[in-house]
């Protein structure tokens, strides 16, 4: 996945997303899974779609914004979620 670093968003990469969840162990705790699941996210280069909505909500709670390209979405798709 080729994500453009966009200054409009706090989180533009998978590594930044995992870091925002306090690293692999924090991400695993948040996801109620093992760190191996987070390692799978990294090795595959994407977060499973079943986690997208919850991650968007969690990052909103933390005052962070995610680049929609990280979830293979357009900004217009994200706008629909905010409506």
N, C-alpha and C positions, 0 to 999 in steps of 0.2 A: 504494500500500500504506500503510495507516494503522497504524503500530506504536506501541503504548503504551510510553512510557519506563518501564521496570520496573527498580527499584533492585536486584533480585535478580541482574541480569545486567550484566556490564561493557560489553557491546556490544548496543545497541538499534537502531542505524540503520546503513544502508549506508555512510554517511560514517565512522562510528566503526569499522566493519569494515575499510574501506580504510585508515584511519589506523592501525589495529592491525597492518596489514601494511606499515607504514612509507610510507604514501601511495601514489599511483597507480603510481609507478615501482617501489616495493617490491612492490606487489600484482602488477604485471605480471611481475616477476622470479619471484615465488613461483609464479604460474600458468603460467610459461613461455610467455607471450604478450606481445603488444605493449600499450603503454599505451592504444591505441585500444579494446582489448577491455574494459579497466577502465572507460573512458569509456562504453562501451556498457552496462555494468552500471548505471552511474549514470543514463544517459539513459532506460533501460528501467525503472529502479527496482527491479531485482532481480538476484540472482546466479543464473546458470544452475544448474539442479538437479544437473548433472554435477559441480559444484564443491562441493556442500554437505558431503558426508562428509569430503573432504580438508580443507575449512575448519574443520570441527568438530575434527578431529584436530589441525590446526596450532594452533588457538586453545587447545586443551587443553594442548599442549606449551608454549605461551607463558603458561599460567596464567590464561587469559582465558575468560570464559563468554559465549555468544551467546544472545540472546533467540530462542526458537524461532519466534516470529512473523516474524522476519526471513527465515526460509526457508519461511514459510507452513505451519508445523507447530505442533502443540500441545505443551505441556510433557509430556503423556503420551507423545507420539511420541518425544520426546527420552529419556524414561525407558526406553523399549524399547531404545534404542541403548546405554544404560549397563548393561543387565541382562546 
